[in-house]
Amino acid sequence: MRALSLAISVVALLLLFPALLPLLGWLNWLVLPLALLGAGLGVVFGEDRAFKLGLLVLVVSALRLFLGGGLL
């Protein structure tokens, strides 16, 4: 299960890269729950790397949504 939490956080990170491009900001709405799930599972299963990575992706994605007005 520890590998699952890390895998979810990595998938969220990989989806974050295209979501940073203009007009693809809506993809952050998919990245946010994935990052939260990865970070949450990282806490539950004691996977520190998954927690930190999920938290980083969560913060960057939320900031991108905030700056883009929630859509762009």
C-alpha positions in Angstrom: 0.0 0.0 0.0 3.0 2.3 0.5 3.9 2.0 -3.1 0.3 2.8 -4.1 0.4 6.1 -2.2 3.6 7.1 -3.9 2.3 6.0 -7.3 -0.8 8.2 -6.9 1.3 11.2 -5.9 3.6 10.6 -9.0 0.6 10.4 -11.3 -0.7 13.7 -9.8 2.7 15.2 -10.5 2.7 14.0 -14.1 -0.8 15.4 -14.6 0.3 18.7 -13.1 2.8 19.5 -15.8 0.3 19.9 -18.6 -2.1 21.6 -16.2 0.3 24.5 -15.8 0.0 25.4 -19.5 -2.5 28.1 -20.5 -6.0 26.9 -21.3 -5.4 23.6 -19.6 -6.0 24.9 -16.0 -9.2 22.9 -15.8 -7.0 19.8 -15.4 -6.1 21.1 -12.0 -9.5 20.1 -10.8 -8.5 16.5 -11.5 -5.0 16.9 -10.0 -6.2 18.3 -6.7 -8.1 15.3 -5.5 -5.4 12.9 -6.7 -2.7 14.8 -4.8 -4.9 14.9 -1.7 -5.5 11.2 -2.0 -1.8 10.5 -2.4 -0.8 12.7 0.5 -3.6 11.2 2.7 -2.5 7.7 1.9 1.1 8.7 2.5 0.2 9.8 6.0 -1.9 6.7 6.8 0.7 4.2 5.5 3.8 6.1 6.8 5.2 6.9 3.3 6.9 10.3 3.9 7.9 10.8 0.3 4.3 10.3 -0.9 3.0 12.8 1.7 5.6 15.5 0.8 5.1 15.0 -3.0 1.3 15.0 -2.7 1.4 18.1 -0.5 3.8 19.9 -3.0 1.5 19.0 -6.0 -1.5 20.1 -4.0 -0.1 23.5 -3.2 1.2 24.2 -6.7 -2.1 23.1 -8.2 -4.2 25.2 -5.8 -2.0 28.2 -6.5 -2.4 27.7 -10.2 -6.2 27.5 -9.8 -6.2 30.6 -7.6 -4.1 32.6 -10.1 -6.2 31.4 -13.1 -9.5 32.3 -11.5 -10.5 28.7 -11.0 -10.8 27.9 -14.7 -8.0 28.9 -16.9 
